[in-house]
């Protein structure tokens, strides 16, 4: 250890490593103090039961949503699981884009205005 070899020896002989370890320990202490004081999201979750319950509800809802998507339930789930629905939706978007392009190129073909005066 006196020669600065090994972990304990390096801590004794290398002042930079020792300072970094002290700073890390001080940061961890500050973090745990903040959590114990109820500061930040983790502190709030540790001390505020209502917040923790809301967070748990959110996690349960996300889990249920994920399960339903995996099973192909609902519109979004069907888009994930049913390739025909995806392909039809994609084709509809392509055709809509083509229609908009065509209207921009030749608006008179699609749009007419009639103005009547009494």
Buried (B, 14 or more C-beta within 10 A) or exposed (E): EEEEEEEEEBBBBEEEBEEEEEEEEEEEEEBEEEBEEBEEEEBBBBBEEEBEEEBEEEEEEEEEBEEEBEEBBEEEBBBBBEEEBEEEEEEEEEEEEEEEEEEEEEEEEEEEEEEEEE
